[in-house]
Amino acid sequence: MDGLQWLQLGDDGWEMIIRLVAAMVVGAFVGGERSYHGRPAGFRTHALVCTASSLLMLVTVYDTHWVKTSADMVRLDPTRMGQGIMTGIGFLGAGVILKEGLSVRGLTTAASIWMTAALGILAGIGFYFPLVISSLLTVFILSVLRWIEVRMPTQSHYRFEARLAHPSAVDEQALFSVIEGYGFSVAGISHRLDREHGIRRYSMMLRTTRRDSASRLAEHLENIEQIQAFKLEPAGG
């Protein structure tokens, strides 16, 4: 296609512009929610992903404008381009997933990037009705369901270690009573006794559905003189 041939595309040319602009707007719409929550892949990233996906789909949807061979000799399958896009986007999504200690962040943003690529494909093939509905559902999931998610009861797991003087007025049952009093269930208990230094060590896994249980338990343990040291940290569930 020469430099001015795009001016001769007529209705197809305008349709391409509409699809690209629609993809950019939808991608920015979804990315705006991510930017609002301070995610690194936000407004511009989602707009670019969606527009690029739409652009790549135009390559196959409008193949007659650049494939000069007879249609009987060359058959293009637009779905293959879509499959390639969705596979390639996985690498971009992996870049926003971060593992910090025992916690993983960025999974929702990675999923939103993958979804934005799908929205771009819809825009590229001119599927406007599902494009609009899907973009609204995506933002609904990212915003409204986020509000619901933070209020849903979820189990949190903690790794707990404590070092007590031996002998001590605080025995094993007394320690468990304190822990369970803050809504924790105890599992995977291990014991270690160091008679030479007069120390008894406990290690266990704790589970709770209360969001403030860990901080409240830590404050209580700090006030028990018989506990020489303790560690309470999140663990993978």
C-alpha atoms as an extended CHARMM CRD file, in Angstrom:
* protein
*
       237  EXT
         1         1  MET       CA              0.0000000000        0.0000000000        0.0000000000  PROA      1               0.0000000000
         2         2  ASP       CA              1.5760000000        3.3190000000       -1.0350000000  PROA      2               0.0000000000
         3         3  GLY       CA              1.6980000000        6.4160000000        1.1550000000  PROA      3               0.0000000000
         4         4  LEU       CA             -1.6430000000        7.8550000000       -0.0540000000  PROA      4               0.0000000000
         5         5  GLN       CA             -3.6230000000        4.6810000000       -0.6070000000  PROA      5               0.0000000000
         6         6  TRP       CA             -5.1360000000        4.8760000000        2.8690000000  PROA      6               0.0000000000
         7         7  LEU       CA             -7.0490000000        7.9320000000        1.6490000000  PROA      7               0.0000000000
         8         8  GLN       CA             -8.7630000000        5.6920000000       -0.9020000000  PROA      8               0.0000000000
         9         9  LEU       CA            -10.0060000000        3.0970000000        1.5940000000  PROA      9               0.0000000000
        10        10  GLY       CA            -13.3050000000        4.8860000000        1.9720000000  PROA      10              0.0000000000
        11        11  ASP       CA            -15.5850000000        3.3790000000        4.6070000000  PROA      11              0.0000000000
        12        12  ASP       CA            -12.9460000000        0.7940000000        5.5820000000  PROA      12              0.0000000000
        13        13  GLY       CA            -10.4870000000        3.5570000000        6.4310000000  PROA      13              0.0000000000
        14        14  TRP       CA            -12.9270000000        5.2730000000        8.7570000000  PROA      14              0.0000000000
        15        15  GLU       CA            -13.9060000000        1.9400000000       10.2800000000  PROA      15              0.0000000000
        16        16  MET       CA            -10.2320000000        1.2370000000       11.0800000000  PROA      16              0.0000000000
        17        17  ILE       CA             -9.9080000000        4.6160000000       12.7840000000  PROA      17              0.0000000000
        18        18  ILE       CA            -13.0800000000        4.0350000000       14.7860000000  PROA      18              0.0000000000
        19        19  ARG       CA            -11.8700000000        0.6220000000       15.9500000000  PROA      19              0.0000000000
        20        20  LEU       CA             -8.4500000000        1.9140000000       16.9800000000  PROA      20              0.0000000000
        21        21  VAL       CA             -9.9000000000        4.8790000000       18.8460000000  PROA      21              0.0000000000
        22        22  ALA       CA            -12.4710000000        2.6320000000       20.5410000000  PROA      22              0.0000000000
        23        23  ALA       CA             -9.6780000000        0.3210000000       21.6830000000  PROA      23              0.0000000000
        24        24  MET       CA             -7.6350000000        3.2400000000       23.0170000000  PROA      24              0.0000000000
        25        25  VAL       CA            -10.6230000000        4.6630000000       24.9380000000  PROA      25              0.0000000000
        26        26  VAL       CA            -11.5900000000        1.2960000000       26.4310000000  PROA      26              0.0000000000
        27        27  GLY       CA             -8.0030000000        0.5040000000       27.4060000000  PROA      27              0.0000000000
        28        28  ALA       CA             -7.6120000000        3.9040000000       29.0630000000  PROA      28              0.0000000000
        29        29  PHE       CA            -10.9490000000        3.3900000000       30.8140000000  PROA      29              0.0000000000
        30        30  VAL       CA             -9.7620000000        0.1380000000       32.3990000000  PROA      30              0.0000000000
        31        31  GLY       CA             -6.2480000000        1.4380000000       33.0460000000  PROA      31              0.0000000000
        32        32  GLY       CA             -7.6160000000        4.5000000000       34.8170000000  PROA      32              0.0000000000
        33        33  GLU       CA             -8.9000000000        2.2910000000       37.6060000000  PROA      33              0.0000000000
        34        34  ARG       CA             -5.4560000000        0.7200000000       38.0080000000  PROA      34              0.0000000000
        35        35  SER       CA             -3.7530000000        4.1380000000       38.0310000000  PROA      35              0.0000000000
        36        36  TYR       CA             -6.1810000000        5.3550000000       40.6780000000  PROA      36              0.0000000000
        37        37  HSD       CA             -4.9900000000        2.5620000000       42.9770000000  PROA      37              0.0000000000
        38        38  GLY       CA             -1.3350000000        3.3850000000       42.3210000000  PROA      38              0.0000000000
        39        39  ARG       CA             -0.4540000000        0.3780000000       40.1540000000  PROA      39              0.0000000000
        40        40  PRO       CA              2.6290000000        0.7230000000       37.8990000000  PROA      40              0.0000000000
        41        41  ALA       CA              0.7640000000       -0.6930000000       34.8870000000  PROA      41              0.0000000000
        42        42  GLY       CA             -2.0500000000        1.8180000000       34.6660000000  PROA      42              0.0000000000
        43        43  PHE       CA             -3.6460000000        4.3450000000       32.3400000000  PROA      43              0.0000000000
        44        44  ARG       CA             -1.1200000000        4.4700000000       29.4770000000  PROA      44              0.0000000000
        45        45  THR       CA             -0.0640000000        0.8090000000       29.6910000000  PROA      45              0.0000000000
        46        46  HSD       CA             -3.6050000000       -0.5000000000       29.3090000000  PROA      46              0.0000000000
        47        47  ALA       CA             -4.3810000000        2.0040000000       26.5480000000  PROA      47              0.0000000000
        48        48  LEU       CA             -1.3210000000        0.8720000000       24.5980000000  PROA      48              0.0000000000
        49        49  VAL       CA             -2.0380000000       -2.8340000000       25.0820000000  PROA      49              0.0000000000
        50        50  CYS       CA             -5.6370000000       -2.4670000000       23.9520000000  PROA      50              0.0000000000
        51        51  THR       CA             -4.7500000000       -0.3150000000       20.9310000000  PROA      51              0.0000000000
        52        52  ALA       CA             -1.9380000000       -2.6510000000       19.9020000000  PROA      52              0.0000000000
        53        53  SER       CA             -4.2350000000       -5.6790000000       20.0920000000  PROA      53              0.0000000000
        54        54  SER       CA             -6.8060000000       -3.8920000000       17.9550000000  PROA      54              0.0000000000
        55        55  LEU       CA             -4.1330000000       -2.8820000000       15.4540000000  PROA      55              0.0000000000
        56        56  LEU       CA             -2.8620000000       -6.4390000000       15.1030000000  PROA      56              0.0000000000
        57        57  MET       CA             -6.3860000000       -7.7520000000       14.5400000000  PROA      57              0.0000000000
        58        58  LEU       CA             -6.8920000000       -5.2020000000       11.7590000000  PROA      58              0.0000000000
        59        59  VAL       CA             -4.0080000000       -6.8890000000        9.9490000000  PROA      59              0.0000000000
        60        60  THR       CA             -6.0820000000      -10.0280000000        9.4730000000  PROA      60              0.0000000000
        61        61  VAL       CA             -9.5790000000       -8.5330000000        9.3710000000  PROA      61              0.0000000000
        62        62  TYR       CA             -8.5890000000       -6.2570000000        6.4900000000  PROA      62              0.0000000000
        63        63  ASP       CA             -6.1650000000       -8.6390000000        4.8220000000  PROA      63              0.0000000000
        64        64  THR       CA             -7.5870000000       -7.8300000000        1.3720000000  PROA      64              0.0000000000
        65        65  HSD       CA             -5.9200000000       -4.4190000000        1.5480000000  PROA      65              0.0000000000
        66        66  TRP       CA             -2.4210000000       -5.8440000000        1.8320000000  PROA      66              0.0000000000
        67        67  VAL       CA             -2.5910000000       -9.4210000000        0.4710000000  PROA      67              0.0000000000
        68        68  LYS       CA             -2.5380000000       -9.1660000000       -3.3060000000  PROA      68              0.0000000000
        69        69  THR       CA             -2.7370000000      -12.9190000000       -3.9420000000  PROA      69              0.0000000000
        70        70  SER       CA             -6.0030000000      -14.5140000000       -4.9670000000  PROA      70              0.0000000000
        71        71  ALA       CA             -8.2170000000      -15.5260000000       -2.0680000000  PROA      71              0.0000000000
        72        72  ASP       CA             -8.3940000000      -19.0420000000       -3.4740000000  PROA      72              0.0000000000
        73        73  MET       CA             -4.6310000000      -19.3990000000       -3.0760000000  PROA      73              0.0000000000
        74        74  VAL       CA             -4.1570000000      -17.7540000000        0.3340000000  PROA      74              0.0000000000
        75        75  ARG       CA             -6.5360000000      -18.1950000000        3.2720000000  PROA      75              0.0000000000
        76        76  LEU       CA             -5.9380000000      -16.2140000000        6.4600000000  PROA      76              0.0000000000
        77        77  ASP       CA             -7.3780000000      -17.2350000000        9.8140000000  PROA      77              0.0000000000
        78        78  PRO       CA             -8.0080000000      -14.1610000000       12.0280000000  PROA      78              0.0000000000
        79        79  THR       CA             -8.3340000000      -16.3290000000       15.1310000000  PROA      79              0.0000000000
        80        80  ARG       CA             -4.6650000000      -17.3000000000       14.8980000000  PROA      80              0.0000000000
        81        81  MET       CA             -3.6740000000      -13.6620000000       15.3730000000  PROA      81              0.0000000000
        82        82  GLY       CA             -5.8960000000      -13.4580000000       18.4490000000  PROA      82              0.0000000000
        83        83  GLN       CA             -4.2710000000      -16.5690000000       19.9080000000  PROA      83              0.0000000000
        84        84  GLY       CA             -0.8320000000      -15.0880000000       19.3480000000  PROA      84              0.0000000000
        85        85  ILE       CA             -1.8020000000      -11.8260000000       21.0100000000  PROA      85              0.0000000000
        86        86  MET       CA             -3.1860000000      -13.5010000000       24.1210000000  PROA      86              0.0000000000
        87        87  THR       CA             -0.1000000000      -15.7130000000       24.4120000000  PROA      87              0.0000000000
        88        88  GLY       CA              2.3150000000      -12.8070000000       24.0140000000  PROA      88              0.0000000000
        89        89  ILE       CA              0.4880000000      -10.6660000000       26.5450000000  PROA      89              0.0000000000
        90        90  GLY       CA              1.3330000000      -13.2750000000       29.1690000000  PROA      90              0.0000000000
        91        91  PHE       CA              4.9440000000      -12.0610000000       29.1760000000  PROA      91              0.0000000000
        92        92  LEU       CA              3.8600000000       -8.4770000000       29.7960000000  PROA      92              0.0000000000
        93        93  GLY       CA              1.5370000000       -9.5740000000       32.5870000000  PROA      93              0.0000000000
        94        94  ALA       CA              4.3310000000      -11.5510000000       34.2330000000  PROA      94              0.0000000000
        95        95  GLY       CA              6.3640000000       -8.3510000000       34.4470000000  PROA      95              0.0000000000
        96        96  VAL       CA              3.9220000000       -6.7180000000       36.8660000000  PROA      96              0.0000000000
        97        97  ILE       CA              3.7260000000       -9.6950000000       39.2560000000  PROA      97              0.0000000000
        98        98  LEU       CA              6.0040000000       -9.1140000000       42.2320000000  PROA      98              0.0000000000
        99        99  LYS       CA              6.8750000000      -11.5150000000       45.0420000000  PROA      99              0.0000000000
       100       100  GLU       CA              7.6700000000       -9.7200000000       48.2780000000  PROA      100             0.0000000000
       101       101  GLY       CA              8.6560000000      -12.2130000000       50.9340000000  PROA      101             0.0000000000
       102       102  LEU       CA              5.7250000000      -14.6030000000       51.3050000000  PROA      102             0.0000000000
       103       103  SER       CA              3.2130000000      -12.3250000000       49.5870000000  PROA      103             0.0000000000
       104       104  VAL       CA              2.5320000000      -11.9320000000       45.8710000000  PROA      104             0.0000000000
       105       105  ARG       CA              1.3530000000       -8.6610000000       44.3410000000  PROA      105             0.0000000000
       106       106  GLY       CA              0.2800000000       -7.6700000000       40.8570000000  PROA      106             0.0000000000
       107       107  LEU       CA             -1.8910000000      -10.6650000000       39.9490000000  PROA      107             0.0000000000
       108       108  THR       CA             -4.9930000000       -8.5220000000       39.4780000000  PROA      108             0.0000000000
       109       109  THR       CA             -3.1180000000       -5.9990000000       37.3370000000  PROA      109             0.0000000000
       110       110  ALA       CA             -1.7000000000       -8.8260000000       35.2230000000  PROA      110             0.0000000000
       111       111  ALA       CA             -5.2070000000      -10.1880000000       34.7470000000  PROA      111             0.0000000000
       112       112  SER       CA             -6.4890000000       -6.7290000000       33.8020000000  PROA      112             0.0000000000
       113       113  ILE       CA             -3.7430000000       -6.4170000000       31.1590000000  PROA      113             0.0000000000
       114       114  TRP       CA             -4.7480000000       -9.7860000000       29.7300000000  PROA      114             0.0000000000
       115       115  MET       CA             -8.3900000000       -8.7060000000       29.7180000000  PROA      115             0.0000000000
       116       116  THR       CA             -7.4620000000       -5.4160000000       28.0410000000  PROA      116             0.0000000000
       117       117  ALA       CA             -5.7800000000       -7.3540000000       25.2420000000  PROA      117             0.0000000000
       118       118  ALA       CA             -9.0140000000       -9.2610000000       24.7210000000  PROA      118             0.0000000000
       119       119  LEU       CA            -10.9380000000       -5.9710000000       24.5990000000  PROA      119             0.0000000000
       120       120  GLY       CA             -8.5120000000       -4.7560000000       21.9530000000  PROA      120             0.0000000000
       121       121  ILE       CA             -9.2150000000       -7.8470000000       19.8830000000  PROA      121             0.0000000000
       122       122  LEU       CA            -12.9560000000       -7.1410000000       20.1030000000  PROA      122             0.0000000000
       123       123  ALA       CA            -12.3540000000       -3.5780000000       18.9590000000  PROA      123             0.0000000000
       124       124  GLY       CA            -10.1070000000       -4.7710000000       16.1560000000  PROA      124             0.0000000000
       125       125  ILE       CA            -12.7650000000       -7.0490000000       14.6700000000  PROA      125             0.0000000000
       126       126  GLY       CA            -15.5350000000       -4.4940000000       15.1920000000  PROA      126             0.0000000000
       127       127  PHE       CA            -17.4660000000       -6.3400000000       17.9130000000  PROA      127             0.0000000000
       128       128  TYR       CA            -18.6310000000       -3.1380000000       19.5630000000  PROA      128             0.0000000000
       129       129  PHE       CA            -21.5210000000       -4.4090000000       21.6900000000  PROA      129             0.0000000000
       130       130  PRO       CA            -19.5020000000       -7.0630000000       23.5920000000  PROA      130             0.0000000000
       131       131  LEU       CA            -16.6350000000       -4.5510000000       23.7030000000  PROA      131             0.0000000000
       132       132  VAL       CA            -18.6860000000       -2.0140000000       25.6400000000  PROA      132             0.0000000000
       133       133  ILE       CA            -20.3090000000       -4.6080000000       27.9080000000  PROA      133             0.0000000000
       134       134  SER       CA            -16.9770000000       -6.3070000000       28.6390000000  PROA      134             0.0000000000
       135       135  SER       CA            -15.2290000000       -3.0230000000       29.4310000000  PROA      135             0.0000000000
       136       136  LEU       CA            -17.9840000000       -2.0730000000       31.8860000000  PROA      136             0.0000000000
       137       137  LEU       CA            -17.8330000000       -5.5180000000       33.5080000000  PROA      137             0.0000000000
       138       138  THR       CA            -14.0460000000       -5.2670000000       33.7790000000  PROA      138             0.0000000000
       139       139  VAL       CA            -14.1520000000       -1.9550000000       35.6240000000  PROA      139             0.0000000000
       140       140  PHE       CA            -17.0070000000       -3.2900000000       37.7620000000  PROA      140             0.0000000000
       141       141  ILE       CA            -14.8430000000       -6.2590000000       38.7610000000  PROA      141             0.0000000000
       142       142  LEU       CA            -11.8170000000       -4.0750000000       39.5020000000  PROA      142             0.0000000000
       143       143  SER       CA            -13.6830000000       -1.4470000000       41.5110000000  PROA      143             0.0000000000
       144       144  VAL       CA            -16.9940000000       -2.6660000000       42.9580000000  PROA      144             0.0000000000
       145       145  LEU       CA            -15.8740000000       -6.2470000000       43.5820000000  PROA      145             0.0000000000
       146       146  ARG       CA            -12.7060000000       -4.8580000000       45.1590000000  PROA      146             0.0000000000
       147       147  TRP       CA            -14.9340000000       -3.1530000000       47.7410000000  PROA      147             0.0000000000
       148       148  ILE       CA            -16.6700000000       -6.4790000000       48.3890000000  PROA      148             0.0000000000
       149       149  GLU       CA            -13.4250000000       -8.4520000000       48.4940000000  PROA      149             0.0000000000
       150       150  VAL       CA            -11.8430000000       -6.3770000000       51.2690000000  PROA      150             0.0000000000
       151       151  ARG       CA            -14.9320000000       -7.0290000000       53.3920000000  PROA      151             0.0000000000
       152       152  MET       CA            -15.1010000000      -10.7670000000       52.7650000000  PROA      152             0.0000000000
       153       153  PRO       CA            -13.9090000000      -13.0670000000       55.5630000000  PROA      153             0.0000000000
       154       154  THR       CA            -10.6420000000      -14.6870000000       54.5640000000  PROA      154             0.0000000000
       155       155  GLN       CA             -8.2330000000      -16.9600000000       56.3790000000  PROA      155             0.0000000000
       156       156  SER       CA             -4.7990000000      -15.5800000000       57.2100000000  PROA      156             0.0000000000
       157       157  HSD       CA             -1.8990000000      -17.8160000000       58.1460000000  PROA      157             0.0000000000
       158       158  TYR       CA              0.9980000000      -16.8590000000       60.4180000000  PROA      158             0.0000000000
       159       159  ARG       CA              4.2080000000      -18.5010000000       61.5030000000  PROA      159             0.0000000000
       160       160  PHE       CA              4.7060000000      -18.0520000000       65.2510000000  PROA      160             0.0000000000
       161       161  GLU       CA              7.8400000000      -18.6430000000       67.2880000000  PROA      161             0.0000000000
       162       162  ALA       CA              8.2660000000      -17.9260000000       70.9790000000  PROA      162             0.0000000000
       163       163  ARG       CA             11.1040000000      -18.2700000000       73.4700000000  PROA      163             0.0000000000
       164       164  LEU       CA             10.1910000000      -18.6590000000       77.1470000000  PROA      164             0.0000000000
       165       165  ALA       CA             12.2540000000      -18.9640000000       80.2810000000  PROA      165             0.0000000000
       166       166  HSD       CA             12.3590000000      -22.4850000000       81.7200000000  PROA      166             0.0000000000
       167       167  PRO       CA             10.9080000000      -23.1540000000       84.1570000000  PROA      167             0.0000000000
       168       168  SER       CA              8.2420000000      -20.4760000000       83.7760000000  PROA      168             0.0000000000
       169       169  ALA       CA              4.8330000000      -19.6290000000       85.1670000000  PROA      169             0.0000000000
       170       170  VAL       CA              3.5960000000      -19.5600000000       81.5700000000  PROA      170             0.0000000000
       171       171  ASP       CA              3.3090000000      -23.1740000000       80.4430000000  PROA      171             0.0000000000
       172       172  GLU       CA              2.2400000000      -24.5470000000       77.0790000000  PROA      172             0.0000000000
       173       173  GLN       CA             -1.4790000000      -24.5580000000       77.8670000000  PROA      173             0.0000000000
       174       174  ALA       CA             -1.3550000000      -20.9860000000       79.1480000000  PROA      174             0.0000000000
       175       175  LEU       CA              0.3790000000      -19.8560000000       75.9580000000  PROA      175             0.0000000000
       176       176  PHE       CA             -2.1810000000      -21.6480000000       73.7800000000  PROA      176             0.0000000000
       177       177  SER       CA             -5.0210000000      -20.0900000000       75.7620000000  PROA      177             0.0000000000
       178       178  VAL       CA             -3.6700000000      -16.6200000000       75.0600000000  PROA      178             0.0000000000
       179       179  ILE       CA             -3.2530000000      -17.3520000000       71.3680000000  PROA      179             0.0000000000
       180       180  GLU       CA             -6.6890000000      -18.9140000000       70.9570000000  PROA      180             0.0000000000
       181       181  GLY       CA             -8.2320000000      -16.0560000000       72.9220000000  PROA      181             0.0000000000
       182       182  TYR       CA             -7.4100000000      -13.7570000000       69.9850000000  PROA      182             0.0000000000
       183       183  GLY       CA             -9.2160000000      -15.9280000000       67.4600000000  PROA      183             0.0000000000
       184       184  PHE       CA             -6.3260000000      -18.1070000000       66.2920000000  PROA      184             0.0000000000
       185       185  SER       CA             -6.3470000000      -21.8400000000       65.7560000000  PROA      185             0.0000000000
       186       186  VAL       CA             -3.0470000000      -23.6250000000       66.3720000000  PROA      186             0.0000000000
       187       187  ALA       CA             -1.4490000000      -26.3290000000       64.2120000000  PROA      187             0.0000000000
       188       188  GLY       CA              1.9420000000      -27.8280000000       63.4340000000  PROA      188             0.0000000000
       189       189  ILE       CA              3.3950000000      -27.3890000000       66.9110000000  PROA      189             0.0000000000
       190       190  SER       CA              7.0620000000      -28.1200000000       67.5790000000  PROA      190             0.0000000000
       191       191  HSD       CA              8.9800000000      -27.8870000000       70.8820000000  PROA      191             0.0000000000
       192       192  ARG       CA             12.6070000000      -27.3910000000       71.7700000000  PROA      192             0.0000000000
       193       193  LEU       CA             14.1140000000      -27.3620000000       75.2540000000  PROA      193             0.0000000000
       194       194  ASP       CA             17.5340000000      -25.9170000000       76.0710000000  PROA      194             0.0000000000
       195       195  ARG       CA             18.1820000000      -26.8510000000       79.7220000000  PROA      195             0.0000000000
       196       196  GLU       CA             21.6870000000      -25.4220000000       79.6890000000  PROA      196             0.0000000000
       197       197  HSD       CA             20.4110000000      -21.9020000000       79.0180000000  PROA      197             0.0000000000
       198       198  GLY       CA             17.0080000000      -22.3780000000       80.6400000000  PROA      198             0.0000000000
       199       199  ILE       CA             15.0120000000      -21.7250000000       77.4650000000  PROA      199             0.0000000000
       200       200  ARG       CA             11.9800000000      -23.4310000000       75.9690000000  PROA      200             0.0000000000
       201       201  ARG       CA             11.1580000000      -22.6830000000       72.3360000000  PROA      201             0.0000000000
       202       202  TYR       CA              7.8100000000      -23.1330000000       70.5980000000  PROA      202             0.0000000000
       203       203  SER       CA              7.1510000000      -23.0210000000       66.8770000000  PROA      203             0.0000000000
       204       204  MET       CA              3.6870000000      -23.3460000000       65.3220000000  PROA      204             0.0000000000
       205       205  MET       CA              1.3640000000      -22.2750000000       62.5460000000  PROA      205             0.0000000000
       206       206  LEU       CA             -1.5860000000      -20.0260000000       63.3770000000  PROA      206             0.0000000000
       207       207  ARG       CA             -4.7510000000      -19.4500000000       61.3940000000  PROA      207             0.0000000000
       208       208  THR       CA             -7.4180000000      -16.7630000000       61.8100000000  PROA      208             0.0000000000
       209       209  THR       CA            -10.1890000000      -14.9590000000       59.9360000000  PROA      209             0.0000000000
       210       210  ARG       CA             -9.8970000000      -11.7630000000       61.9790000000  PROA      210             0.0000000000
       211       211  ARG       CA             -7.9240000000       -8.9940000000       60.3340000000  PROA      211             0.0000000000
       212       212  ASP       CA             -6.6560000000       -7.3850000000       63.5400000000  PROA      212             0.0000000000
       213       213  SER       CA             -5.8380000000      -10.5750000000       65.4580000000  PROA      213             0.0000000000
       214       214  ALA       CA             -2.0990000000      -10.4890000000       64.7370000000  PROA      214             0.0000000000
       215       215  SER       CA             -1.5370000000       -6.9360000000       65.9740000000  PROA      215             0.0000000000
       216       216  ARG       CA             -3.6570000000       -7.4580000000       69.0720000000  PROA      216             0.0000000000
       217       217  LEU       CA             -1.8720000000      -10.7200000000       69.9350000000  PROA      217             0.0000000000
       218       218  ALA       CA              1.5480000000       -9.1110000000       69.4720000000  PROA      218             0.0000000000
       219       219  GLU       CA              0.6260000000       -6.2730000000       71.8370000000  PROA      219             0.0000000000
       220       220  HSD       CA             -0.4930000000       -8.7670000000       74.4800000000  PROA      220             0.0000000000
       221       221  LEU       CA              2.6300000000      -10.9290000000       74.1870000000  PROA      221             0.0000000000
       222       222  GLU       CA              4.8580000000       -7.8710000000       74.6280000000  PROA      222             0.0000000000
       223       223  ASN       CA              3.4300000000       -7.4320000000       78.1310000000  PROA      223             0.0000000000
       224       224  ILE       CA              4.1870000000      -10.9960000000       79.2850000000  PROA      224             0.0000000000
       225       225  GLU       CA              7.5530000000      -10.8600000000       81.0420000000  PROA      225             0.0000000000
       226       226  GLN       CA              8.1110000000      -14.6210000000       80.8750000000  PROA      226             0.0000000000
       227       227  ILE       CA              8.2570000000      -14.4510000000       77.0640000000  PROA      227             0.0000000000
       228       228  GLN       CA             11.8350000000      -13.5130000000       76.2590000000  PROA      228             0.0000000000
       229       229  ALA       CA             11.2640000000      -13.1530000000       72.4980000000  PROA      229             0.0000000000
       230       230  PHE       CA              8.6970000000      -14.0000000000       69.8650000000  PROA      230             0.0000000000
       231       231  LYS       CA              8.1620000000      -13.6930000000       66.1330000000  PROA      231             0.0000000000
       232       232  LEU       CA              4.7990000000      -13.4970000000       64.3750000000  PROA      232             0.0000000000
       233       233  GLU       CA              4.9340000000      -13.2530000000       60.5830000000  PROA      233             0.0000000000
       234       234  PRO       CA              2.5440000000      -13.9190000000       57.6860000000  PROA      234             0.0000000000
       235       235  ALA       CA              2.8670000000      -17.2930000000       55.9890000000  PROA      235             0.0000000000
       236       236  GLY       CA              1.5140000000      -18.6660000000       52.7830000000  PROA      236             0.0000000000
       237       237  GLY       CA             -1.8860000000      -20.2860000000       53.1490000000  PROA      237             0.0000000000
